């Protein structure tokens, strides 16, 4: 039995909208991109866009989920032979590698947060969910008090490293790698309940 029309078009429409949003952000600056602009560029109606997204922030959330999936597909199953720290390093560097594909757009979006901190506040819970999936991929506890501590630690590490990634224009992301290594080391020095410390 064929899937309902709305189910078949949903993934394609959402992905087209996200791709258009990133293209426009890189070209025109995220501050200058409207929902109308995104709909026109994606060749979809504004009403269809409204059916699938609440606002521009919701489009960024969808991009985050796409990024999560790419990272999870790439890193595969948990390698029990490696340490938590090594697994996190590999997973987060894979995430930065994925982000590099949309670097110009993301730099524009992140830069806009300076003038619209509301976007950052709204996005924090979604970032937390993404980081929880990264912990799961590393085989690190995500539930209870210990899980909350782990989530706080990895989110802090990630946000701190993003600042370096934004300025790292090298092909091998050497500065980002060094910053991530340093930030993970700092996280290991936190309270003993933090699970990234083996």
C-alpha positions in Angstrom: 0.0 0.0 0.0 1.4 3.4 -1.0 2.3 5.9 1.8 0.1 8.9 2.1 1.2 11.8 0.0 2.0 14.0 3.0 4.3 11.3 4.4 6.2 10.9 1.1 6.8 14.6 0.7 7.7 15.5 4.3 11.4 14.5 4.3 12.0 16.0 0.9 10.3 19.2 1.7 12.1 19.6 5.1 15.5 18.8 3.6 14.9 21.2 0.7 14.0 24.0 3.2 17.0 23.4 5.4 19.3 23.3 2.4 17.8 26.5 1.0 18.1 28.2 4.4 21.8 27.3 4.6 22.5 28.5 1.0 20.8 31.8 1.7 22.6 32.3 5.0 25.9 31.8 3.3 25.0 34.1 0.5 23.1 36.9 2.1 23.7 36.6 5.9 21.3 34.9 8.2 20.0 38.2 9.5 18.7 39.0 6.0 17.0 35.7 5.4 13.2 35.5 5.9 10.9 32.5 5.8 9.5 33.9 2.5 13.0 33.8 1.1 13.5 30.2 2.2 10.2 29.1 0.7 10.9 30.8 -2.6 14.4 29.4 -2.9 13.2 25.9 -2.0 10.4 26.3 -4.6 7.7 25.5 -2.0 4.7 27.5 -0.8 4.9 29.5 2.4 1.9 27.5 3.7 3.8 24.2 3.2 6.7 25.6 5.0 4.4 26.6 7.8 3.1 23.1 8.0 6.5 21.7 8.8 8.4 24.5 10.7 7.4 26.9 13.5 9.9 29.6 12.6 13.5 30.0 11.4 14.8 28.6 14.7 12.9 25.4 14.0 14.7 25.1 10.6 18.0 25.3 12.5 16.7 22.6 14.8 16.0 20.4 11.8 19.5 21.0 10.6 20.8 19.9 14.0 18.9 16.7 13.7 20.3 16.1 10.2 23.8 16.7 11.6 23.1 14.3 14.5 22.1 11.6 12.0 25.2 12.0 9.8 27.5 11.8 12.8 25.7 8.7 14.2 25.8 7.0 10.9 29.5 7.8 10.5 30.7 6.7 13.9 28.7 3.5 14.0 28.5 1.2 17.0 30.3 1.9 20.3 33.9 0.6 20.3 34.3 -0.8 23.8 38.0 -1.2 23.4 38.6 2.6 23.4 38.3 5.0 26.3 35.3 7.3 26.8 37.6 10.2 26.1 38.9 8.8 22.9 35.4 8.0 21.7 34.2 11.5 22.5 37.1 13.0 20.7 36.4 11.0 17.6 32.7 11.7 17.7 33.0 15.4 18.2 35.7 15.8 15.5 33.3 13.9 13.2 30.7 16.5 14.1 33.0 19.4 13.2 33.8 17.6 10.0 30.1 17.5 9.1 29.7 21.2 10.1 32.5 22.2 7.8 30.4 21.2 4.8 28.2 24.2 5.7 30.8 26.4 7.2 30.0 29.7 5.6 26.3 29.4 6.5 27.0 28.4 10.1 29.4 31.2 10.6 26.7 33.6 9.5 24.1 32.0 11.8 26.4 31.8 14.8 27.5 35.4 14.3 23.8 36.5 14.3 23.4 35.2 17.8 25.6 38.1 19.1 22.8 40.5 18.1 19.8 38.2 18.8 20.7 36.2 22.0 17.1 34.9 22.1 18.1 32.5 19.3 20.9 31.1 21.5 18.6 30.7 24.5 15.9 28.9 22.4 18.5 26.7 20.9 20.2 25.5 24.1 17.7 22.7 24.9 18.1 21.4 21.3 21.8 21.5 21.6 21.5 19.5 24.8 19.5 16.8 23.1 22.1 16.6 20.3 24.9 16.3 22.9 22.9 13.6 24.7 23.0 11.6 21.4 26.7 12.1 21.2 27.1 10.7 24.7 25.0 7.7 23.7 27.2 7.1 20.7 30.2 7.1 23.0 28.6 4.6 25.3 28.5 7.2 28.2 25.7 7.4 30.7 22.9 9.9 30.0 20.4 9.2 32.8 20.1 10.4 36.4 22.4 12.8 38.2 25.5 11.3 36.6 23.9 11.6 33.1 23.1 15.3 33.8 26.7 15.9 34.9 27.9 14.2 31.7 25.6 16.3 29.6 26.8 19.5 31.2 30.4 18.5 30.7 30.1 17.6 27.0 28.0 20.6 26.2 30.6 22.9 27.8 33.4 21.2 25.9 31.5 21.5 22.6 30.5 25.1 23.0 34.1 26.0 24.0 35.5 24.2 21.0 33.0 25.8 18.6 34.6 29.1 19.3 37.9 27.8 18.1 36.3 26.0 15.1 34.8 29.4 14.0 38.3 30.8 13.6 40.0 27.6 12.3 40.4 27.9 8.5 42.9 25.1 8.2 42.1 22.1 6.0 43.0 19.6 8.8 41.2 21.5 11.5 44.4 21.3 13.6 43.4 24.2 15.9 40.0 22.7 16.5 41.6 19.3 17.3 44.0 20.9 19.8 41.2 22.9 21.4 39.0 19.8 21.7 41.8 17.8 23.3 42.5 20.6 25.8 38.8 21.1 26.6 38.3 17.3 27.1 41.3 17.3 29.5 39.7 20.1 31.5 36.4 18.2 31.6 38.2 15.2 33.0 39.3 17.3 35.9 35.7 17.9 37.0 34.0 16.0 39.8 34.5 12.3 39.8 30.9 11.6 38.8 31.5 13.0 35.3 31.4 9.9 33.1 33.9 11.1 30.5 36.6 10.3 33.0 37.4 6.6 32.6 
